[in-house]
């Protein structure tokens, strides 16, 4: 059964429909795997063993009766503990929400249940998704290192084969950061592509939701079921949903890939840069046309990211901060209090600069089909490490180290996917990201899949 947990969603779906394995057997195997790893990983805020097995038994009956719903039917998956599931706590990994029970499912939970997926639990996040460490959770490749954040529990459980997919959220990189440092695929769709209804917010205008998976194909399968307009989310986009699987194996021949001449390779770990440039060379060898691009308004990216995130997060938490301030962790409380000090004029300026950035990126995409660069600037740091020191002696706090390369896709709302492309000498994962044009998920997944098909990084599993 453990070998089944190494398979992709499409592969295991074939075994389920062929009755080579039952959803109950598969779910039991996943739960056993999770329980064996939890003492050292602590990836889950809540395990849902009994509801999961009940859903698996129902999936088994339906499949036996020939009522197969699709690729996710009977497949164990998880949700980040920002997503509501009716009758279960949504704690956001915070003492502030220790008494919160959801009265209905989030939109993504609804869609996953409609697809027949088996929800095995809710994964830890950095408190309220406001950080890049997920301090409760360890990195499965090295327990002394962080799993990334804020979707660290999702990254850790997918990498360690606890489930086949786990949902994350991404405000400054919180899907792609844990995917990159845990060795999984992390897909942040276009702003508005997947509904955020029933998901606790960090920063309304920057928040995105999406899956962390083992493979690019798995990400495409999940997006097929998750994407679509939802009037409950005011930011939801009423745009047609592509067939993300039909062109997935189309290759990259003739596609124009932008390689940044600035920003994305500034202050980047040497092993990361070497692995990412090797990935770019692989795509070029497959027929992609490389074009050097200059990232527009690069000096303003982080100012806009935090100029929007800090006040929006503080607005969301305003009442809770006044009622339960003592229950917040120190780092999150500091961010929230700082956000209340940002003048409205600065917030409006950040909104206006973001619009300028979005127009500039749109113009850049008239000449290219995608941008490729490192997903994060550094491999996973130690869990207690506050800064990174670069070869020129510059010391940088870990938050900007891990946010500054993912933030451009949040500020612009563009789709981005992080893909494994190597390991450091110390055995830590490395990843690149592909950033596409609005609602261009099918194209960036196609590019990511072309690289994945030529390599085996995604097949490797953490020790233990």
C-alpha positions in Angstrom: 0.0 0.0 0.0 2.9 2.4 0.6 3.9 2.1 -3.0 0.4 3.4 -3.9 1.1 6.5 -1.9 3.9 7.3 -4.3 1.7 7.4 -7.3 0.2 10.5 -9.0 -3.5 11.2 -8.8 -4.1 10.0 -12.4 -2.3 6.8 -11.7 -4.1 6.0 -8.5 -7.4 6.9 -10.0 -6.9 4.2 -12.7 -6.3 1.7 -9.9 -9.4 2.8 -8.1 -11.6 2.5 -11.1 -10.0 -0.8 -12.1 -10.8 -2.0 -8.6 -7.1 -2.9 -8.0 -7.4 -1.0 -4.8 -10.4 0.4 -2.9 -10.8 3.9 -1.6 -11.0 2.5 1.9 -7.7 0.7 1.6 -6.1 3.8 0.1 -7.5 6.1 2.8 -6.4 3.8 5.6 -2.9 3.7 4.1 -2.8 7.5 4.0 -4.0 7.9 7.5 -1.5 5.4 8.8 1.2 7.2 6.9 0.1 10.5 8.5 -0.1 9.1 12.0 3.4 7.6 11.7 4.9 10.9 10.6 3.0 13.3 12.8 5.2 12.9 15.9 8.1 14.5 13.9 6.4 16.6 11.2 3.3 17.9 13.0 1.8 18.8 9.7 -1.9 18.6 10.8 -4.0 20.9 12.9 -6.9 18.4 12.7 -7.2 14.8 11.5 -10.6 13.6 10.2 -10.1 9.9 10.3 -13.7 8.8 10.8 -15.3 11.3 8.4 -12.6 10.4 5.9 -13.3 6.7 6.1 -17.0 7.3 5.8 -16.4 9.3 2.6 -14.1 6.5 1.4 -16.8 3.9 1.9 -19.3 6.0 0.0 -16.7 6.4 -2.8 -16.2 2.7 -2.9 -19.9 2.0 -3.2 -20.3 4.6 -6.0 -17.3 3.3 -8.0 -18.5 -0.3 -7.6 -21.9 0.8 -9.0 -20.2 2.4 -12.0 -20.8 6.0 -10.8 -17.3 7.2 -11.1 -17.1 11.0 -10.7 -13.6 11.6 -12.0 -9.9 11.6 -11.2 -10.3 12.7 -7.5 -13.0 10.2 -6.6 -11.8 8.2 -3.6 -8.4 10.1 -3.4 -7.2 11.3 0.0 -6.6 15.1 0.1 -6.2 17.8 2.8 -7.1 21.4 3.4 -5.0 24.2 5.0 -6.6 25.2 8.3 -7.9 28.4 6.8 -10.6 26.5 4.9 -13.9 25.9 6.5 -15.3 22.4 6.8 -18.8 22.2 8.4 -18.7 21.1 12.0 -14.9 21.3 12.3 -12.7 24.0 13.8 -11.0 26.5 11.6 -8.2 27.6 14.0 -5.8 29.2 11.4 -3.2 27.5 13.7 -3.9 30.2 16.3 -5.1 30.3 19.9 -7.2 33.3 18.9 -9.6 31.0 17.0 -9.5 28.0 19.4 -13.3 28.1 19.8 -14.2 28.7 16.2 -16.4 26.0 14.5 -17.4 26.3 10.8 -21.1 26.1 10.1 -20.7 25.3 6.4 -18.1 24.1 3.9 -15.8 26.5 2.1 -16.3 26.6 -1.7 -13.1 24.5 -2.3 -14.3 21.9 0.2 -17.6 21.8 -1.5 -16.0 21.3 -4.9 -13.6 18.6 -3.7 -16.4 16.7 -2.0 -18.4 17.0 -5.3 -15.5 15.5 -7.1 -15.6 12.6 -4.6 -12.2 13.4 -2.9 -11.7 12.1 0.6 -10.7 14.9 3.0 -8.4 13.4 5.6 -7.6 16.5 7.6 -6.6 20.2 7.9 -3.0 21.2 7.8 -1.0 23.7 9.9 -0.4 27.2 8.7 1.8 30.0 10.0 -0.6 31.7 12.4 -3.4 33.3 10.2 -1.1 32.7 7.2 1.0 35.7 8.3 4.5 34.3 7.9 6.8 32.1 5.9 8.0 29.6 8.6 5.0 27.5 9.9 6.9 27.1 13.2 4.6 24.2 14.3 5.8 22.0 11.5 9.1 20.5 10.3 10.5 20.1 6.8 10.4 16.4 5.9 13.8 16.6 4.1 15.5 17.9 7.2 13.6 18.3 10.5 15.9 21.1 11.6 14.7 23.2 8.6 11.5 25.1 8.1 8.8 23.7 5.7 8.0 27.2 4.3 4.9 29.1 4.9 2.3 29.9 5.3 1.1 26.6 3.8 3.9 24.6 5.5 1.7 21.8 6.7 0.4 21.3 3.2 3.9 21.2 1.7 5.1 18.8 4.4 2.3 16.3 4.1 2.3 16.2 0.3 6.0 15.8 0.1 6.0 13.0 2.7 3.1 11.1 1.0 0.5 11.7 3.7 -2.0 12.7 1.0 -2.1 13.3 -2.8 -2.9 17.0 -2.7 -3.3 19.7 0.0 -4.9 23.1 -0.5 -2.9 26.2 0.3 -3.3 29.9 0.1 -0.9 32.4 -1.4 -0.7 36.1 -0.4 3.0 36.7 -0.9 4.0 33.2 -2.0 2.5 30.9 0.6 1.7 28.1 -1.9 4.9 28.3 -3.9 7.3 28.9 -0.9 6.4 25.6 0.9 6.2 23.8 -2.4 9.7 25.0 -3.3 11.4 24.1 0.0 9.5 20.8 0.4 10.0 19.5 -3.2 6.4 19.6 -4.4 4.5 21.4 -7.2 2.7 24.5 -6.0 0.1 26.2 -8.2 -1.1 29.8 -7.5 -3.8 30.4 -10.1 -4.8 33.8 -11.5 -6.5 36.1 -8.9 -10.2 35.2 -9.0 -9.7 31.8 -10.8 -10.5 29.7 -7.7 -13.1 30.8 -5.1 -11.9 32.0 -1.7 -15.4 31.8 -0.1 -15.1 30.2 3.3 -11.3 30.8 3.5 -9.9 33.0 6.3 -8.3 36.1 4.7 -4.9 37.6 5.2 -5.0 40.4 2.6 -8.2 40.5 0.5 -6.6 42.0 -2.7 -3.6 39.7 -2.6 -5.1 36.4 -1.5 -5.1 33.4 -3.9 -6.0 29.7 -3.2 -4.7 26.7 -5.0 -3.2 23.2 -4.7 0.1 21.7 -3.7 0.7 18.4 -5.4 3.3 15.8 -6.3 3.3 16.4 -10.0 2.3 19.0 -12.6 -0.4 16.7 -14.0 -1.9 16.4 -10.5 -2.0 20.2 -10.2 -3.9 20.3 -13.6 -6.3 17.7 -12.4 -7.1 19.6 -9.2 -7.5 22.9 -11.0 -10.0 21.3 -13.3 -12.2 20.6 -10.4 -11.5 23.8 -8.4 -11.7 26.5 -11.0 -14.8 28.5 -11.8 -16.9 31.5 -11.0 -18.4 31.8 -7.5 -20.6 34.8 -6.7 -19.9 34.3 -2.9 -16.3 35.5 -3.6 -16.4 39.2 -4.6 -13.1 38.8 -6.3 -14.1 35.7 -8.3 -13.7 36.1 -12.1 -16.4 35.1 -14.5 -14.1 33.7 -17.1 -14.2 30.4 -19.1 -12.4 27.5 -17.5 -9.8 25.9 -19.8 -9.3 22.2 -20.3 -6.1 22.0 -18.3 -5.3 18.4 -19.3 -5.8 18.4 -23.1 -2.7 20.3 -24.0 -0.6 19.4 -21.0 1.8 17.2 -23.0 2.1 19.8 -25.9 5.7 20.7 -25.1 7.4 24.0 -25.4 8.6 24.2 -28.9 8.0 27.7 -30.2 7.0 29.2 -26.9 8.7 32.4 -25.9 10.1 32.2 -22.4 11.3 35.4 -20.7 14.5 35.1 -18.7 14.8 38.1 -16.3 17.9 40.2 -16.6 17.1 41.9 -13.2 15.5 41.1 -9.9 14.9 37.4 -10.0 18.6 36.4 -9.9 19.7 39.2 -7.6 20.9 37.9 -4.2 20.0 34.3 -4.9 21.8 31.2 -3.5 24.4 29.8 -5.8 23.0 26.3 -5.9 19.5 27.7 -6.5 20.7 29.8 -9.5 22.6 27.0 -11.0 19.7 24.6 -10.8 17.2 27.1 -12.2 19.5 28.1 -15.1 19.9 24.4 -15.9 16.1 24.0 -16.0 15.9 27.0 -18.4 18.6 25.4 -20.6 16.6 22.1 -20.6 13.5 24.0 -21.9 15.6 25.7 -24.5 16.9 22.3 -25.7 13.3 21.3 -26.1 12.6 24.1 -28.5 11.6 27.0 -26.3 12.8 30.5 -27.5 14.5 32.3 -24.7 14.1 36.1 -24.5 15.8 38.4 -22.0 13.3 40.6 -20.2 13.5 43.4 -17.7 11.1 43.1 -14.8 9.2 46.4 -14.7 9.1 48.6 -11.5 11.2 46.0 -9.7 12.3 48.4 -7.0 8.7 48.9 -5.9 7.5 45.3 -5.8 8.1 44.7 -2.1 6.9 48.1 -1.1 3.6 47.5 -2.9 3.3 43.9 -1.5 3.6 45.0 2.1 1.9 48.4 1.5 -1.2 46.4 0.7 -0.8 43.4 2.9 -0.2 45.1 6.2 -3.2 47.4 6.3 -5.6 44.9 4.7 -4.6 42.3 7.3 -5.0 44.7 10.2 -8.4 45.7 8.9 -9.5 42.0 8.9 -8.1 41.4 12.4 -9.2 44.8 13.9 -11.9 43.4 16.2 -10.0 40.2 17.2 -6.9 42.2 17.9 -8.8 44.4 20.4 -10.6 41.4 22.0 -7.8 38.8 22.1 -4.5 40.5 21.5 -2.8 38.4 24.2 -3.5 35.2 22.3 -1.6 36.2 19.1 2.0 35.1 18.6 4.4 37.9 18.9 5.5 38.0 15.3 1.9 38.2 14.0 0.8 40.7 16.6 3.7 42.9 15.6 2.7 42.8 12.0 -0.9 43.6 12.8 -0.1 46.5 15.0 2.3 47.9 12.5 -0.4 47.7 9.8 -2.6 50.0 11.8 0.0 52.7 11.6 0.1 52.9 7.7 -1.7 56.0 6.5 -4.6 55.6 4.1 -2.6 57.8 1.6 0.2 55.2 1.5 -2.3 52.4 1.0 -3.9 54.3 -1.9 -0.5 55.0 -3.4 0.3 51.2 -3.2 -3.0 50.5 -5.0 -2.1 53.0 -7.8 1.4 51.7 -8.2 0.1 48.1 -8.4 -2.1 49.2 -11.4 1.0 50.6 -13.1 2.8 47.3 -12.5 0.0 45.3 -13.9 -0.1 47.3 -17.1 3.7 47.1 -17.5 3.6 43.3 -17.1 0.8 43.1 -19.6 2.9 45.0 -22.1 5.8 42.6 -21.4 3.6 39.6 -22.2 3.0 41.0 -25.7 6.5 39.7 -26.5 6.7 36.5 -24.4 4.5 33.6 -23.2 5.9 33.2 -19.7 8.6 34.3 -17.3 10.9 31.8 -15.6 13.0 32.4 -12.5 13.7 30.9 -9.1 10.7 30.2 -7.0 12.5 31.3 -3.8 16.0 32.8 -3.4 17.2 30.2 -0.9 16.7 26.6 0.1 14.9 26.0 3.4 16.6 27.8 6.2 16.9 26.4 9.7 13.8 26.8 11.8 15.6 29.1 14.2 17.5 31.1 11.6 16.5 34.8 11.4 18.6 36.0 8.5 20.5 34.9 5.4 24.0 36.3 4.7 24.8 36.7 1.0 28.4 36.3 -0.5 28.8 40.1 -0.7 28.2 40.3 3.1 24.6 41.6 2.9 22.5 40.2 5.6 18.8 39.8 4.8 15.9 38.8 7.1 14.3 35.5 6.1 10.9 37.0 5.3 12.0 39.0 2.3 14.4 36.3 1.3 11.4 34.0 0.7 8.8 36.5 -0.3 10.5 38.8 -2.8 10.6 36.4 -5.8 7.0 35.1 -5.3 5.5 38.5 -4.5 5.4 39.8 -8.2 2.7 37.2 -9.1 0.7 38.3 -6.1 0.9 42.0 -6.8 0.0 41.5 -10.4 -2.5 38.6 -9.8 -0.8 36.5 -12.4 -0.7 32.7 -12.4 2.5 31.0 -11.2 3.6 27.4 -10.6 6.6 26.2 -8.6 8.3 23.1 -9.9 11.1 21.0 -8.4 14.4 21.3 -10.3 17.1 19.9 -8.1 18.6 19.5 -4.6 21.4 21.2 -2.7 24.5 19.3 -1.6 22.8 19.1 1.8 19.8 17.4 0.3 17.3 20.3 0.4 14.9 20.8 -2.6 15.3 23.6 -5.2 12.5 24.9 -7.5 11.9 27.3 -10.3 8.6 29.1 -11.1 6.8 29.8 -14.3 4.7 33.0 -14.3 2.1 33.4 -17.0 -0.4 35.9 -18.4 -3.9 36.3 -16.9 -5.8 33.0 -16.9 -2.9 31.4 -18.6 -2.7 28.4 -16.2 -2.9 25.9 -19.1 0.2 27.3 -20.7 2.3 27.5 -17.5 1.3 24.0 -16.6 2.3 22.9 -20.1 5.8 24.5 -19.7 6.2 23.0 -16.2 5.2 19.6 -17.5 7.7 19.7 -20.3 10.5 20.1 -17.8 9.1 17.6 -15.4 8.8 14.9 -18.1 12.5 15.2 -18.8 13.6 15.0 -15.2 13.0 12.9 -12.1 13.2 15.4 -9.3 9.5 15.1 -8.6 9.8 11.3 -8.0 12.1 11.7 -5.0 10.8 11.2 -1.5 12.0 12.5 1.8 13.9 10.1 4.1 11.8 8.1 6.6 
